[in-house]
Amino acid sequence: MEAHPLVIRLYENVPMFESSFEKPYQELPHVVFGDLGLQLHDKIINGDVDCDLVVKSFDFFTQLSLENLSHIDELLVVSIYEGFYYSKVCNDFARSILSGRAKELYEYCMINGSIQSFY
């Protein structure tokens, strides 16, 4: 199957991620972005926040948020952001690096979403 358009955009903006992801699931953006979220979580927990994967990913999330589309917001929240709410380290980092609408979405869902953080 062909990769989902959002997955193709992810590969274009965060090319180092493509080589680490198994291709059979490219048509499922929640699976692909969920895997990215797990990799980012591990990098942040281990203090590897200056690597290209982390920096380019968060730049891409900020860029995607500017499109103000509900299906993209839902993808970011469910597949990426909710995985950070449980960890103070990840939560603090995400809140420090996201900006504009991306940060607003992150913090709104952090407080009002189905998975909340109290940090």
C-alpha atoms as one frame of an Amber mdcrd trajectory, in Angstrom:
protein
   0.000   0.000   0.000   0.996   3.555  -0.581   2.017   5.787   2.314  -0.586
   8.166   3.733  -0.007  11.814   2.669   0.767  12.873   6.260   3.325  10.067
   6.533   4.955  11.236   3.299   5.135  14.753   4.724   6.645  13.383   7.931
   9.338  11.580   5.935  10.072  14.774   3.980  10.381  16.901   7.125  12.006
  14.324   9.410  13.942  12.129   6.959  15.965  10.355   9.637  12.739   8.803
  10.961  11.862   7.020   7.701  14.744   4.563   7.957  13.694   3.523  11.462
  10.068   2.715  10.660   8.681  -0.536   9.220   7.153   0.169   5.816   4.075
  -2.132   5.930   2.234   0.384   8.136   2.845   3.554   6.113  -0.841   3.887
   5.209  -1.777   4.200   8.906  -0.698   7.641  10.142  -1.638   6.948  13.785
   0.675   3.937  13.823   3.543   5.822  12.179   3.180   8.926  14.335   2.701
   6.733  17.411   6.016   5.040  16.723   7.630   8.440  16.301   6.135   9.490
  19.632   7.712   6.483  21.342  11.109   7.249  19.805  10.850  10.889  20.852
   9.848   9.894  24.368  12.966   7.716  24.679  15.242  10.456  23.301  13.822
  13.080  25.668  13.992  10.800  28.725  17.620  10.006  27.883  18.497  13.692
  27.456  19.162  13.460  23.720  17.003  16.505  22.937  19.424  18.202  20.535
  19.431  15.367  18.001  17.939  15.974  14.558  15.051  13.568  15.168  13.776
  15.577  18.137  14.415  19.059  16.755  12.976  18.374  13.301   9.978  16.502
  14.706   8.912  19.328  16.975   9.450  21.856  14.184   7.189  19.700  12.015
   4.509  19.495  14.735   4.528  23.291  15.005   4.236  23.573  11.229   1.365
  21.056  11.085  -0.530  22.873  13.825  -0.609  26.036  11.755  -2.897  24.268
   9.283  -5.619  24.297  11.963  -7.237  21.073  10.747  -9.077  18.897  13.242
  -7.800  15.584  11.828  -4.193  16.784  12.131  -4.784  18.120  15.654  -6.293
  14.781  16.657  -3.352  12.888  15.139  -0.830  15.005  17.049  -2.703  14.771
  20.342  -3.481  11.055  20.267  -0.318   9.756  18.620   2.296  12.138  20.027
   1.257  14.517  22.802  -0.713  12.179  25.056   2.385  10.003  25.374   4.269
  12.941  26.894   1.682  13.932  29.521   2.682  11.103  31.870   6.301  12.172
  32.105   7.271  15.452  33.740  10.530  15.460  31.757   8.744  14.971  28.416
   5.924  17.304  29.354   8.280  20.099  30.407  10.343  19.647  27.260   7.344
  19.655  24.900   5.955  22.784  26.542   9.319  24.514  26.184   9.927  23.677
  22.522   6.445  23.977  21.016   5.241  27.442  20.105   2.174  29.255  18.892
  -0.859  27.165  18.064   1.051  23.897  18.636   1.767  24.859  22.236  -1.810
  26.059  22.745  -3.173  22.745  21.462  -0.716  20.763  23.577  -1.559  22.647
  26.770  -5.305  22.732  26.139  -5.437  18.958  25.736  -2.999  18.488  28.619
  -5.541  20.179  30.891  -8.875  19.265  29.250  -8.252  16.037  27.320  -9.043
  12.450  28.173  -5.439  11.923  29.314  -4.419  14.835  31.503  -1.266  16.078
  33.125  -1.059  18.068  36.310   2.558  19.232  35.975
